[in-house]
Amino acid sequence: MSKLQRNNRKLVFDYVVIGTGPAGTVIAKTLADDKKTSVLVLEAGENNDRDKPIRGSTFAPELEERFFAKYFWQGEGVPQEGLDELTFEWTTGRFLGAALRSTASSMQDRRQPFLGNGKGF
């Protein structure tokens, strides 16, 4: 039972932001900058900032592969009419800032594939 349930209080917020991915965090911060409004941010996952796989960038390239059950959800998109009913798989994180954090961490020290040989940049 959460603290909110135990206190049995009615809480009212001006805004509710669901999800702390890149868009959710930016929207929540922008709304919270107006000190006259109140913002509740909901996230399905936990705050795993202290977990070594989340903190350590050495785990980033394999975070999804090795720790999938704890930090990620897998889903399948609906059949796409314009693509011969092809479906697609999607993955999303379930911790605070998951999408942004896992993507950004996996990009560290990986410029070469994007820059090619570096000529012309």
SULTAWO-V234043 format. One record per residue. N is the residue number from 1. SS is DSSP state (helix for helix, strand for strand, loop for the rest). Layout:
# SULTAWO-V234043
n ss
N SS
N SS
This chain:
# SULTAWO-V234043
n ss
1 loop
2 loop
3 helix
4 helix
5 helix
6 helix
7 helix
8 loop
9 loop
10 loop
11 loop
12 loop
13 loop
14 loop
15 strand
16 strand
17 strand
18 strand
19 loop
20 loop
21 loop
22 helix
23 helix
24 helix
25 helix
26 helix
27 helix
28 helix
29 helix
30 helix
31 helix
32 helix
33 helix
34 loop
35 loop
36 loop
37 loop
38 loop
39 strand
40 strand
41 strand
42 strand
43 loop
44 loop
45 loop
46 strand
47 loop
48 loop
49 loop
50 loop
51 loop
52 helix
53 helix
54 helix
55 helix
56 loop
57 helix
58 helix
59 helix
60 helix
61 helix
62 helix
63 helix
64 helix
65 helix
66 helix
67 helix
68 helix
69 helix
70 helix
71 helix
72 strand
73 strand
74 strand
75 strand
76 strand
77 loop
78 loop
79 loop
80 strand
81 helix
82 helix
83 helix
84 loop
85 loop
86 strand
87 loop
88 loop
89 strand
90 strand
91 strand
92 strand
93 strand
94 loop
95 strand
96 loop
97 loop
98 helix
99 helix
100 helix
101 helix
102 helix
103 helix
104 helix
105 helix
106 helix
107 helix
108 loop
109 loop
110 loop
111 loop
112 helix
113 helix
114 helix
115 helix
116 loop
117 loop
118 loop
119 loop
120 loop
121 loop
